[in-house]
Every structure is written in structure tokens, then in C-alpha cells.
Amino acid sequence: MQRYVLGQAPGIDQLRLEEASETELGMDGVRVEMRAWSLNYRDLMVVKGTYGGRYQPGLIPLSDGVGHVIEVGSTVTRFKVGDRVASCFFRDWIEGPLTPVKAKTALGGGVPGVLADRVVLPEHGLVHVPESLSDLEAATLPCAGVTAWNALIDTAVLRPGQTVLLQGTGGVSMQALGIAKAAGARVMITSSSNEKLERAKQLGAEATVNYREQPEWDRAAYEWTGGRGVDVVVEVGGADTLPKSLRSLTYGGNIAVIGVLTGANPEMPLPYLFSKNARMTGIYVGSRLQFEAMNRAIEQNKIRPVIDRVFEFEEAADAFRHMESGSHFGKIVISRKGPEAK
Ligand SMILES: NC(=O)c1ccc[n+]([C@@H]2O[C@H](COP(=O)([O-])OP(=O)(O)OC[C@H]3O[C@@H](n4cnc5c(N)ncnc54)[C@H](OP(=O)(O)O)[C@@H]3O)[C@@H](O)[C@H]2O)c1
């Protein structure tokens, strides 16, 4: 088998494609011939050694992948040869609340990731892929999709007619756009690019604001809601955006705290939090049960993930460079075509 591993020193240029012997299957193992992967901002941080303070030479990166089952262990009941499957971000978080033990099983972090042509995972760490999606589309779901679902549906309990503020046009935000529209919400989205905002409008965003041209986008959000404030913010910006997210929120509103793109230590206008009876909840992707619930919603509502660009398996380093450039809109995908690629 072929797999990518992190090099001795951090950096995209250090990523190495190497030959390795097949992983042992085990009784509950499922061997998957991989067809597609997607990148998350966290994977870029892992490769550059800026994620969680610990760089791990030799680690296989990436949490998100889709492939076809080619072999199953003797106790496997949920999958058979030929099934299309996707990896779960947390290998061992099946259901219920996150625990320290489950949190240590993030693919491409605490345990080896999936950027290899063949991967073995325990059956509890895989889900069936929605029939309505191609392999490339389905590969965008495990991290960004489940995070957006957890934030909007399970945590903020989004209702039809409510308003959602999304930050930027990256992976999480564009997955959230699809889910929010399917849930009947109205969406305002921010971006540094007017061209990206135009594309977001075509995908259903009702309101747009360029956060470079209009740094006080919290005011724009307030005006857009007629002075009421938004019901839900999907907060991926961190230090620079969180204070504005609080200001843009309605009474009883929800902020799903997800990312730290602009830094991790915000100066918080706390009075906004208590005086508005607002809720702020940390989101860390989600469980397999949440992934499966999202997949049913994707099929039923024909939600289509937004793919920015597709790279070949051999071009994985270029995919990381593309993410580093910040020019993407939606998800960056890596592809490896096989005979039955969908
Ligand atoms: N907690 C979790 O479970 C979880 C899960 C997934 C991701 N995350 C985190 O969420 C963040 C986003 O991840 P991702 O994979 O979606 O990243 P991504 O695809 O690389 O998206 C990044 C986008 O964010 C936008 N952005 C950058 N600075 C911004 C700012 N100041 N205000 C508003 N938008 C800004 C940019 O959009 P424009 O180009 O349109 O300006 C950029 O393209 C990262 O910090 C990541 O680590 C956390």
C-alpha cells in the first residue's frame, strides 16, 4: 500500500509518499480502498506542526476519506465488500457525550489518518455514504459537515425562519450554508472576497458582507435582522470575530464556537453574553450517530457539498498549498480513481 506520512520536520514540503506493508485486518476491521479525501484547516495545522503543540513525524495525516470496502473481519456485521464508506473524525466516538478517551481517537491526530490508498478501520469508526453523493462529495463530510450539523441542528436547534451568520466561505461555513438552507433558515455570510460572496448568494445566502471592506459586520448583521440580531452564529474566526459575533446576536441566541482562524485569545465583551441570555457552546466535530443523522438529511434534502478544487493523490502537497493560500471556496478534495469510481 501507499501512504503519506509527516516528515521529520514540520512543513508541507516534508510530506512523504511511501510504500508500506498492508495493515492487519483484525476481527472487527474493515479494509477500505480509498477513492477520495478532503482537507480541513486542522490538517494543514497538523502538517505545519501548529496543531495542539505536538508534531508527530511519521503520522499519516487527514481525518476525512471515502472508499469502497474490499475486505471485512470475521465479526463485522454493518458492512460488506463493495459498500461505500466514509471515515468518522473520531474513530471511537459512536454516540453520547465526548470523553477524554474518545477525544484521543481523532484520525490524523491521536491515531493514524487516512491519506493512504488502503486503510483499515474498526467497523464502529465508519459510516455508509449517502447514495445521492459522489465519492468526492461524500469525502467532504466527516469533519466540516458533521461540525456544521452539530453546531446548527443538535446544539443551536435551528428552526425554520431563524437567521444564521456564517463567517468566511471555507469548508465548515459552506457545509453550514447547505444545512441551514435545508432547515429553512435565512443566512448572512461574510467573506474577504466579493466574488466569493456572489457565489454564496447563488447557493442561497440571503445577505452578504465583505469583512475587509466592512470590518463592523456585526452592525450589518443587526441591520439585516431589523435590529433583532441573529439567532445563530457559526463562529470559526476566533479572537477577531467572537466579540463581534456576540454583538450581532439576538436575545437567547446561540454561538457555536468552532475555530480560531484569527487567534485563540479573544477580548470578550462579557456583558453581551449575560445581558442577552446568550449561549456559547464549544463544538468538537461530532459523533458517528450525528454523522449518520446528517447523512439522512443530506439524502432527503438533496444537500450538495461545495467542492472548490480536486487534486490527484500524487498532488497531495499541492492540495495543502492551495489551502494555505486561502483562495478556496468550500472544500478542497483529493481524488484517486478506481474502476468503480462514482
Ligand atoms: N472545533 C471543530 O470541531 C472544528 C471543526 C472543523 C474546523 N474547525 C476550525 O474552524 C476553522 C475553519 O476551518 P475550515 O476547515 O472551514 O477552514 P477553511 O476551509 O480553510 O476556511 C477558512 C476560511 O475562513 C475565512 N476567514 C479567514 N479569516 C476570517 C475572518 N477574520 N473572518 C471571517 N472569515 C475568515 C476565509 O474565508 P474567505 O476567503 O471567504 O474570506 C477562509 O477561506 C479553523 O480554525 C478550524 O481549525 C474546528
The ligand as a Gaussian input file, in Angstrom:
#p B3LYP/6-31G(d) Opt

LIG

0 1
 N      -13.976000      22.586000      16.530000
 C      -14.135000      21.774000      15.495000
 O      -14.667000      20.689000      15.616000
 C      -13.683000      22.214000      14.151000
 C      -14.044000      21.505000      13.012000
 C      -13.684000      21.996000      11.756000
 C      -12.950000      23.169000      11.682000
 N      -12.578000      23.809000      12.825000
 C      -11.854000      25.083000      12.772000
 O      -12.693000      26.012000      12.092000
 C      -11.897000      26.911000      11.348000
 C      -12.310000      26.832000       9.879000
 O      -11.978000      25.557000       9.377000
 P      -12.200000      25.201000       7.835000
 O      -11.677000      23.822000       7.654000
 O      -13.581000      25.539000       7.428000
 O      -11.182000      26.229000       7.186000
 P      -11.018000      26.715000       5.685000
 O      -11.781000      25.847000       4.769000
 O       -9.569000      26.901000       5.457000
 O      -11.737000      28.133000       5.694000
 C      -11.081000      29.269000       6.068000
 C      -11.891000      30.476000       5.602000
 O      -12.208000      31.275000       6.706000
 C      -12.361000      32.591000       6.283000
 N      -11.726000      33.527000       7.213000
 C      -10.429000      33.709000       7.466000
 N      -10.287000      34.741000       8.314000
 C      -11.525000      35.209000       8.580000
 C      -12.030000      36.284000       9.350000
 N      -11.249000      37.109000      10.011000
 N      -13.371000      36.468000       9.379000
 C      -14.188000      35.640000       8.704000
 N      -13.759000      34.627000       7.953000
 C      -12.433000      34.420000       7.893000
 C      -11.796000      32.717000       4.892000
 O      -12.926000      32.887000       4.015000
 P      -12.938000      33.978000       2.826000
 O      -11.859000      33.539000       1.886000
 O      -14.309000      33.869000       2.267000
 O      -12.663000      35.307000       3.438000
 C      -11.106000      31.372000       4.682000
 O      -11.181000      30.918000       3.364000
 C      -10.448000      26.513000      11.628000
 O       -9.970000      27.264000      12.710000
 C      -10.557000      25.059000      12.011000
 O       -9.480000      24.608000      12.780000
 C      -12.921000      23.352000      14.037000

